[in-house]
Amino acid sequence: MSADLNLAAIGNGTIAALIDSNGRISWCCWPRIDGDPIFSALIGGEEPEAGFFDIVLDGQVSATRRYVDNTAIIETVLENDQGAKLRITDYAPRFKLYDRIYRPSMLVRRIEPLAGTCRVTVRLRPHFKWGSSRPASVRGSNHMRFAGEDFALRATTDLPIVYIAEERPFVLGGRGGTIVLGPDEPFASGLIETTHGFEEKTREYWYEWVRFLSIPYEWQDAVIRSAISLKLCAYEETGGIVAALTTSIPEAPHSIRNWDYRHCWLRDSYFTVRALNLLGATRTMEDYIRYLTTVIASDPSGRLAPVYSIVPGAPLEEGFAEALAGYRGMGPVRVGNQAAMQVQNDGYGHVVLAAAQMFFDHRLPNRGDQALFHLLEGVGARAVEFAFEPDAGLWELRGKRRIHTFSAVMSWAACDRLARIARRLGLAERGVFWKEQANAIRARVLSFAWDEKLGSFVDADEAGQLDASLLLLAELGFVRPDDPRYIATVDLIGRDLKRNGYLMRYANEDDFGLPETSFTICSFWYAGALDLTGRRAEAREMFESLLARRNSAGLLSEDIDNQTLELWGNVPQTYSMVGLIDTAMRLSKTWEEAFWRGS
């Protein structure tokens, strides 16, 4: 079975899983979203023998799939050539229990016949240690146990255990059955009653969470699905947010641009927090600020890495999973990320921007105070210190350092927001200080970032070129949207970086040669820039085109193939889902325009 990215995501803030269009769980890390993948068929090569969990219906001819509206619960219906049908319901329990959220490392699969005689085979094939160890199962009366060196799994079920253990086909009884995959602990209550209760409470949790989102009038389903997907990428125990749930899905076929995105980039996390804040889901921001305080306190020097483990302090050395062949056999499979060792100076600005709303949002029970401001001033001091230090830039170039426009602009943004926060707190002297720092950085950036010969802003102080990140200059407030230099930059980027309707990050060679795919967030940035410069009709056209690239579950990965328009890169990519939310909020008609005025 050849892997593809037509995947749906379930999760609960502790673990997450990806399920393909036939109901196969082909990706799930344990016991948290950056852990050892117990199911990794997604990157196991063309014909992996293990690393998945599926339900095979004899004579199957079709499969349909849908999310239960406004939830992270997925339903897959399989039908065979005799008209027999069954439904698989998958979810990870998440609901309020006592005064906290119950979110165990647990997956629940419920299988029920809908029509005819359903003869099925349950294939539960976890493996450990990145595909190098397939654990033997130990059978109990109503469970199977899979033991590894670091942890053990238990599958508890009301189906005949012998059929599952020996992968024997059997006829699904009238009420079907349930399989709970979780820690190696006895299931101390009635399976059916408990899991039905879990499912109902999980459904109610998501209904309630979505109900309080401030969604736009248009594209509501797309925005809701994106918001839920972002929520699944947040590791709630620490507040860290992963860039995607997967590792090593190539950015382009056979490109070796295979990266592990199951970690917390300061940059990506800011964009995620910002998008959820736009929707009114501020709890993720509050958890993330808690995460950031731990990260900042971990290094007395104040020097920030671009990326951290979702548990700050855990190492991120980049290695390889030799036992896994890679997505469609396109290895290597990377574990960890070398970017943690890079110098990327935009992170200081992203930290301050992520925290800024804490000082202005009156809905928050615990708003930003002078203690948080003092912590952020330390970040701002580093932003000033490193604003013009050569770095790898936001695209994490591994072979060359330059003074990057975007990194310096983010240092300006850190100082600019600190000045505003200081004024909010009544700290006039500190407000003047940070405004002076911001003005000095801005003046120096403008001295090199505008290329008169090219007629555009450029990405660095030497040998500058076009770069899609320049589209953010107006969004960040560094220049006005009606600045002729910005308008010229948007025009030139649209002309020179667009491929088959979508935008590249840049067009020149990097450490790995010429880029081959469009970077999805850049197309969303372009749509936003078109709107800022008065070209809303073009912006809406671009946005609708991007919506058409989502998979059947409403998810986007990192990249789009310039020729085939196939999705590539890790999934669900927070950058891409953020871009969808931001652009929808920007371009949608207001509720008043569309509903009350009847237009």
HELIX and SHEET records of a PDB file:
HELIX    1   1 ALA A   41  ILE A   43  5                                   3    
HELIX    2   2 ILE A  161  ALA A  165  1                                   5    
HELIX    3   3 LEU A  191  ARG A  211  1                                  21    
HELIX    4   4 GLN A  220  LEU A  232  1                                  13    
HELIX    5   5 LEU A  266  LEU A  278  1                                  13    
HELIX    6   6 ARG A  283  ALA A  297  1                                  15    
HELIX    7   7 TYR A  327  GLY A  329  5                                   3    
HELIX    8   8 GLN A  338  MET A  341  5                                   4    
HELIX    9   9 GLY A  347  ALA A  356  1                                  10    
HELIX   10  10 GLN A  357  PHE A  359  5                                   3    
HELIX   11  11 GLN A  370  PHE A  386  1                                  17    
HELIX   12  12 THR A  405  ARG A  424  1                                  20    
HELIX   13  13 ALA A  428  ALA A  449  1                                  22    
HELIX   14  14 ALA A  468  LEU A  472  5                                   5    
HELIX   15  15 PRO A  484  ASP A  496  1                                  13    
HELIX   16  16 THR A  520  LEU A  532  1                                  13    
HELIX   17  17 ARG A  536  LEU A  547  1                                  12    
HELIX   18  18 THR A  574  LEU A  587  1                                  14    
HELIX   19  19 TRP A  591  TRP A  591  1                                   1    
HELIX   20  20 GLU A  592  TRP A  596  3                                   5    
SHEET    1   A 4 ALA A   8  GLY A  11  0                                        
SHEET    2   A 4 ALA A  16  ILE A  19 -1                                        
SHEET    3   A 4 ILE A  25  TRP A  30 -1                                        
SHEET    4   A 4 ASP A  36  PHE A  39 -1                                        
SHEET    1   B 3 PHE A  52  LEU A  57  0                                        
SHEET    2   B 3 ARG A 119  ARG A 125 -1                                        
SHEET    3   B 3 PHE A 170  VAL A 171 -1                                        
SHEET    1   C 8 GLN A  60  TYR A  67  0                                        
SHEET    2   C 8 ILE A  74  ASN A  80 -1                                        
SHEET    3   C 8 LYS A  85  TYR A  91 -1                                        
SHEET    4   C 8 LEU A 107  ALA A 115 -1                                        
SHEET    5   C 8 GLY A 177  PRO A 183 -1                                        
SHEET    6   C 8 ALA A 152  THR A 157 -1                                        
SHEET    7   C 8 HIS A 143  ALA A 147 -1                                        
SHEET    8   C 8 SER A 137  ARG A 139 -1                                        
SHEET    1   D 2 PHE A  95  LEU A  97  0                                        
SHEET    2   D 2 ARG A 100  TYR A 102 -1                                        
SHEET    1   E 2 ALA A 234  TYR A 235  0                                        
SHEET    2   E 2 GLY A 240  ILE A 241 -1                                        
SHEET    1   F 2 CYS A 264  TRP A 265  0                                        
SHEET    2   F 2 VAL A 307  TYR A 308 -1                                        
SHEET    1   G 2 GLY A 319  PHE A 320  0                                        
SHEET    2   G 2 ARG A 334  VAL A 335 -1                                        
SHEET    1   H 2 TRP A 450  ASP A 451  0                                        
SHEET    2   H 2 SER A 456  PHE A 457 -1                                        
SHEET    1   I 2 LYS A 498  ARG A 499  0                                        
SHEET    2   I 2 TYR A 502  LEU A 503 -1                                        
SHEET    1   J 3 THR A 517  PHE A 519  0                                        
SHEET    2   J 3 ASP A 559  ASP A 561 -1                                        
SHEET    3   J 3 LEU A 567  TRP A 568 -1                                        
END                                                                             
